[in-house]
Structures are given as C-alpha cells and as structure tokens.
Amino acid sequence: MKLSNAVKMAHQFLSDRLSNAQYVVDATAGNGYDTLFLAKNTSENATIFAFDIQQIALDKARKLIDNHGFSSKIRYILDSHVDIASYADHQIDVVMFNLGYLPGGSHAITTQAKTTVLALQNVLPHLSLNGMVSVVAYPGHPAGTEEQLLLKDFLQSLPQQTYTVSSYVILNQIHHPPVLYMIEKVGGKADEGTASRKN
Ligand SMILES: C[S@@+](CC[C@H](N)C(=O)[O-])C[C@H]1O[C@@H](n2cnc3c(N)ncnc32)[C@H](O)[C@@H]1O
C-alpha cells in the first residue's frame, strides 16, 4: 500500500467494506475516478449514487464509467450532497467525500465548510452498522483550511459509542498536505425510515 496519497489511502481503507456493500455514495463525483473505484470494488448488485452540483462533472463521470462498462450500477444525481438521504430509502454502507473543486473546472464552484458538515450530519444517521465514510479535505488554501477545521471540530464531537473517527495526514509533506478522515459506524442503529425519496 502506497501511503503517499490521501485519496489512495481512502480507497485502501474502504476496499474491504465495499466487497459486501449494497448501497454506496460518491458524494463528490467530479471527474468520476472515485465513482469508478467504487464501481470496480463492489458486487454486481450494488447501487452507487454519484452526486455532484455540476452537470459537467456528472457528464465526465458518466463517460469514464461507460468506458469501463459499469453503467448499470450507477445513478447520477445532480444535487447537493446535503440531500443524500432524500434519495435513498435504505441504509447506506459506504460514502466517499473528496472535497474541493472540479480538477480542470471552475475554482469558484467548490465544496463549502458549512454544507460539508451539514451533509455529514444528514447522512450519518443513515449509515449501516459497520458502514464507513471517507472525507479527504484540502487545507492548502484559506477556504479549504476553514473547511478542514470545521470538519475536524464536528467529527471529533461524534459520540465514540456510535462512531470511530480517525484522521491521517502525511507529516513531512510540504504545502499543507490533504487530510483524510475515516468514520466507521460501530454502534447504535441507523434510522429505519429515511426521508421521502426524491426519485
Ligand atoms: C475534488 S472534486 C471530486 C473529485 C472526484 N471524486 C474524482 O474522482 O474526480 C469535488 C467535486 O465536488 C463537487 N461539489 C461541490 N460542492 C458540492 C455539493 N454541495 N454537493 C455535491 N458535489 C459538490 C464539485 O462540483 C466537484 O466536482
């Protein structure tokens, strides 16, 4: 396992859990590389919900997925990850957040500290027991620093009876390296009935 890249570390942590996951979410589909990772590492009957607020991102993700032959597993949703729970009437096994802006796209359209935390607050009650969430945050610019700090405050306040939260950062990398947060649901029950579905 190469430890030099926060996204690869997230993939590594999630891969065991994905092998028997049924419902999976890519909360920031972007160019589709994480969606592709999720598609490759789940069973044929798994469903992957790919969220993004930009149609251009979903188009790019769809093209990548189609080229790899995984189209039937993916549902593309042009909406904010704040509303993930509205689209699933079942517990969710794995969620990936890869924060920031679309590589190659507008830097003005980026994840925001408050909505990122709100998205986590909304989705965590719908996580299955042993379900996992990964969040890669990029504190290399002021808005990214604010997002990472707010995220850290929120995550470290989660009750340890219900969630195990950990963080990983490469200490000797220059220029504010990305931070990976991993959240695992270890106790309690996911909400039985979720909010009404949007589709
Ligand atoms: C760093 S990119 C994701 C990279 C992607 N996972 C990949 O493999 O290429 C972040 C993405 O989050 C999207 N985004 C920003 N705010 C969002 C929100 N509130 N809900 C869903 N997606 C959002 C952006 O449009 C952008 O495409």
The ligand as a Tripos MOL2 file, in Angstrom:
@<TRIPOS>MOLECULE
LIG
   27    29     1     0     0
SMALL
NO_CHARGES

@<TRIPOS>ATOM
      1 C1        -12.2790   17.3640   -5.9110 C.3       1 LIG1
      2 S1        -13.7190   17.1920   -6.8900 S.3       1 LIG1
      3 C2        -14.0940   15.4760   -6.7080 C.3       1 LIG1
      4 C3        -13.1330   14.5470   -7.4170 C.3       1 LIG1
      5 C4        -13.7960   13.2490   -7.8510 C.3       1 LIG1
      6 N1        -14.2400   12.4480   -6.7390 N.3       1 LIG1
      7 C5        -12.9700   12.4660   -8.8170 C.2       1 LIG1
      8 O1        -12.6680   11.2830   -8.5770 O.co2     1 LIG1
      9 O2        -12.6340   13.0360   -9.8670 O.co2     1 LIG1
     10 C6        -15.0140   17.9260   -5.9290 C.3       1 LIG1
     11 C7        -16.3620   17.9460   -6.6130 C.3       1 LIG1
     12 O3        -17.3380   18.2880   -5.6210 O.3       1 LIG1
     13 C8        -18.3860   18.9500   -6.2830 C.3       1 LIG1
     14 N2        -19.2210   19.6520   -5.2800 N.ar      1 LIG1
     15 C9        -19.0200   20.8570   -4.7050 C.ar      1 LIG1
     16 N3        -19.9980   21.1280   -3.8250 N.ar      1 LIG1
     17 C10       -20.8450   20.0650   -3.8550 C.ar      1 LIG1
     18 C11       -22.0620   19.7630   -3.1830 C.ar      1 LIG1
     19 N4        -22.5820   20.5990   -2.2760 N.pl3     1 LIG1
     20 N5        -22.6790   18.5870   -3.4550 N.ar      1 LIG1
     21 C12       -22.1420   17.7260   -4.3690 C.ar      1 LIG1
     22 N6        -20.9980   17.9560   -5.0450 N.ar      1 LIG1
     23 C13       -20.3510   19.1220   -4.7940 C.ar      1 LIG1
     24 C14       -17.6850   19.8590   -7.2620 C.3       1 LIG1
     25 O4        -18.5590   20.2720   -8.2950 O.3       1 LIG1
     26 C15       -16.5380   18.9490   -7.7380 C.3       1 LIG1
     27 O5        -16.8570   18.3100   -8.9390 O.3       1 LIG1
@<TRIPOS>BOND
     1     1     2 1
     2     2     3 1
     3     2    10 1
     4     3     4 1
     5     4     5 1
     6     5     6 1
     7     5     7 1
     8     7     8 2
     9     7     9 1
    10    10    11 1
    11    11    12 1
    12    11    26 1
    13    12    13 1
    14    13    14 1
    15    13    24 1
    16    14    15 ar
    17    14    23 ar
    18    15    16 ar
    19    16    17 ar
    20    17    18 ar
    21    17    23 ar
    22    18    19 1
    23    18    20 ar
    24    20    21 ar
    25    21    22 ar
    26    22    23 ar
    27    24    25 1
    28    24    26 1
    29    26    27 1
@<TRIPOS>SUBSTRUCTURE
     1 LIG1         1 GROUP 0 **** ****
